[in-house]
Amino acid sequence: MNTGAPAPTLPMVAIIGRANVGKSTLFNRLTQSTQALVGDQPGVTRDRHVGKVSYDGQSFLLVDTGGLTGAEDELGALIRRQAEAAVAEADLILLVMDGKTGPLPGDEEVVSFLRSTGKPVLLVINKMDHPGRDMVLPEFYRFGLEPMQAVSAEHRLGLGGLLKEIVQRLPPTAAAPEAEAAIRVAVVGRPNVGKSSLINRVLGEERFIVSDRPGTTRDAIDTPLHFQGRDYILIDTAGMRRPSFRQPGLERIMVLKAVRALERAQVAVLLLDASEGVTAQDLRIASLIEQEAKGCLVGLNKWDLVAREDREPRLAQVRRELGFLAFAPLVPLSARTGLNIGRLFNWLEVIHDQMGTRVGTGRLNQVLQEIIGRVKPPLFHFRPVKFYYLTQPETFPPTFVAFVNHPEGVPESYRRYLVKQLRDKLGLTHAPLRLFLKKRQRRGS
Ligand code: GDP
């Protein structure tokens, strides 16, 4: 159960290799087992190229770099660039080679490049499900990357052994600190929207009291802050203050950075450049926030650049384009002039408190009866759909489970009505909210 305690940074493992060695199959196999466990919990696991894997009590993020840059060409520049970017972020590299063809020209170069980075590399020989496999294997010893892992991603051979080797090589995950009252905030957004300007503004203002010893979680620097009676932690402030990644074709790395910061945050500030409006990259990050079910505030930065007469239409446009984040307040602000910076933090407090709201069973069921009394659920195969009761197993975000005789008979429109009503009646208008419908034959059974 999620108590709202901050999650430690997950180690990241990157899969590197040329086209057709089976990177995606391996990625899918390794992440699928976990997805079955997390079930209907949305998250990074939905992203095609980033997945969470848990094995033997340890979790890590697995990145399929094959998807990072789109089409791969024959080795050379593209693989190298893809590898460089992923390697910079990763804690461990899985270098995948083809056990059917044996080593190929150019493999040597990739190995020596990876070696020069100083990151740990695990050599995985895939497709080891053919008769000649024992003949091919020794050829890979030339790379001096032992122990190698022989697997067949397609036939699910050797994956347990591989996972064991992976988790052994991961840095120890910092134990989750004690549950704390501080509000954990990540500022996310595409390059140039003003993330570092905003953070520097906040850190530079006297009314925000910055504790002089920033908390460090492995490679991330978090900054504790005090403002108007509340404690905040700005996640990965160092990463945000460094100049952003501006190389073309590496947007995925930007997304990875956002994923990592979001993992540890309770509330995200999705920063937009208000003078430009909502771009495709903004939408991509917004949908991550939505998938991760984090609290969210949309900051429209550079408001000073938006002409007075354009302001109302711009707000309406952003609201429309980010319709799926309807619970996120929009705050026009300016890192340059300081406009609305205090207001932003007041909102963070509201959002955080709603995320942590726990509603008692008595009140929940009273509310449920009111809601279904007002608009009855539609019939399902000529039979009434019955809602028996409602529970709230989790906070961060508030998560509700309704027990129903025919969950499959509840149309999406009615589900939306339920969610909207729950928000209004429970005062959860600014938090993401999850509602699961579970089958139950009759009350109490
Ligand atoms: P980051 O990549 O998201 O960290 O963006 P930066 O903080 O580096 O800002 C990108 C550019 O936008 C810089 O030239 C900033 O000076 C400028 N900028 C940031 N905030 C504002 C603002 O509120 N108003 C205006 N006019 N410019 C801003």
Residues whose N, C-alpha, C, O or C-beta is under 5 A from the ligand:
A	BS01	GDP	R190 P191 N192 V193 G194 K195 S196 S197 M240 S244 N301 K302 W303 D304 L305 L333 S334 A335 R336
